[in-house]
């Protein structure tokens, strides 16, 4: 799974769990982060948090205001 990450979070995530997080090709230089879903260690809560954060970064302000 590849998601847009908040500024500066990509490096922190990859450093904290290089077996789970990775810098994706083509979008990694823009701060996006990858999360391996094909391992035994998948935390679905972490995956959901990553997707929610990515959605809040890309969704229109009208929609994100309803969630915050």
JOFEN-V583850 format. One record per pair of residues at least 24 apart in sequence whose ideal C-beta (glycine too) atoms are under 6 Angstrom apart, sorted by the first residue. I is the first residue (numbers start at 1). J is the second residue. D is the distance in whole Angstrom. If there is no record, write none. Layout:
BEGIN
i-><I:I>
j-><J:J>
d-><D:D>
END
This chain:
BEGIN
i-><1:1:2:2:3:3:4:4:4:4:5:5>
j-><35:37:32:34:50:54:32:54:57:58:31:33>
d-><5:6:6:5:5:4:5:5:5:6:6:4>
END
